[in-house]
Amino acid sequence: MMAELVVLTAGALSTIQDLGRPGRRGEGITPGGAADMLSLRVANLLVGNPPGAAAIEITLLGPRLTVSAGVWVAVAGAELAVTLSGAGGESIAVPPVHPVWVPAGSTIVCGGARRGCRAILAVSGGIDVPGILGGRGTDARSAFGGFDGRPLRAGDRLALGPGRLPPPLEPARAKIVPRTVGDEFKPWHAGPVRVIRGPEFDAFDGTSQEAFLTAAFVVTGDSDRMGCRLAGPPLVFASTIRSQPVVPGTIQVPPSGQPILLLADAPTTGGYPRIAVVATVDLPCVAQARPGDRLHFEEISIHEATERLCDRERALVRLERGLEAGR
């Protein structure tokens, strides 16, 4: 019998996500995927999955799930209170960024986020949903991918693929495997969000340019997976532009002067001037921004942005090799 997760309660917004659908922008299809790709990759590696296996993305308040068979799980990203309740009534706290063996019949309870906005719950074998257009992630706006093209609901039954990691020697009991995962894999860092000057940066007046790089911008409550809407000093642009390509991380400025920082479900084109683009290495940071958080921006060069991303990719390779060597 195939192992599965059963959704008891779905939380605020829980969807199936993976590494997205790259290469489809020319067809008008956004890549989508996990908003915090770093946490998806780390959580998957901890449970023995390929980095891009489908997992559950949790927003602010997590779901309650039961497992029909023993599985390994790991939670990364936003800091959630996660507990594991066994069939006998015992309950243990699940530490973040650790592989945990969950025996059959157990209940995984994911509470509210104490820090950050989005967490990834990875399960050994990955969530076994059909691949559509090269990806398994949920595109809720277009109603395809993931589980029936929508957020999870109570009663959903999620099939799991075959896991690579064996159960512990005492598979009937919950087991937490100690692993040290460095700070470089946390989806936030001290300091401002690093950005690269956008194509229309020089068309903003000097006051707006200075304000963008020195003022604080507050994440507003009408933010979602498409983008963070920010409130701060108005940014003034001299004229309109035709629709141009945009990517996750693009910071557009509509006529209101209040920036929109595009996230995973960003469209493929947009008609607002692009003042900056978030460096790829910092996209996990902005994916974790929640309403009320304050963002500051710092300009860096494309060369530095590439160097920082390469540093992180090398660290992920070291993590994967270290995990494999310890198994």
Stockholm file with secondary structure:
# STOCKHOLM 1.0

chainA/1-327         MMAELVVLTAGALSTIQDLGRPGRRGEGITPGGAADMLSLRVANLLVGNPPGAAAIEITLLGPRLTVSAGVWVAVAGAELAVTLSGAGGESIAVPPVHPVWVPAGSTIVCGGARRGCRAILAVSGGIDVPGILGGRGTDARSAFGGFDGRPLRAGDRLALGPGRLPPPLEPARAKIVPRTVGDEFKPWHAGPVRVIRGPEFDAFDGTSQEAFLTAAFVVTGDSDRMGCRLAGPPLVFASTIRSQPVVPGTIQVPPSGQPILLLADAPTTGGYPRIAVVATVDLPCVAQARPGDRLHFEEISIHEATERLCDRERALVRLERGLEAGR
#=GR chainA/1-327 SS CCCEEEEEECCSEEEEECSCCTTCGGGTCCCCCCSSHHHHHHHHHHTTCCTTCCEEEEESBCCEEEESSCEEEEEEEEEEEEEEECTTSCEEECCTTCCEEECTTCEEEEEEEEEEEEEEEEETTCBCCCCBTTBCCCBTTTTBSTBTTBCCCTTCEEEBCCCSSCCCSSTTSCEECCCCCCGGGSSCCSSCEEEEECTTGGGBCHHHHHHHHHSCEEECTTCCSSEEEEESSCCCBSSCCCCEECCTTEEECCTTSCCEEECTTCCSEESSCEEEEECGGGHHHHHTCCTTCEECEEECCHHHHHHHHHHHHHHHHHHHHHHHHTC
#=GC SS_cons         CCCEEEEEECCSEEEEECSCCTTCGGGTCCCCCCSSHHHHHHHHHHTTCCTTCCEEEEESBCCEEEESSCEEEEEEEEEEEEEEECTTSCEEECCTTCCEEECTTCEEEEEEEEEEEEEEEEETTCBCCCCBTTBCCCBTTTTBSTBTTBCCCTTCEEEBCCCSSCCCSSTTSCEECCCCCCGGGSSCCSSCEEEEECTTGGGBCHHHHHHHHHSCEEECTTCCSSEEEEESSCCCBSSCCCCEECCTTEEECCTTSCCEEECTTCCSEESSCEEEEECGGGHHHHHTCCTTCEECEEECCHHHHHHHHHHHHHHHHHHHHHHHHTC
//
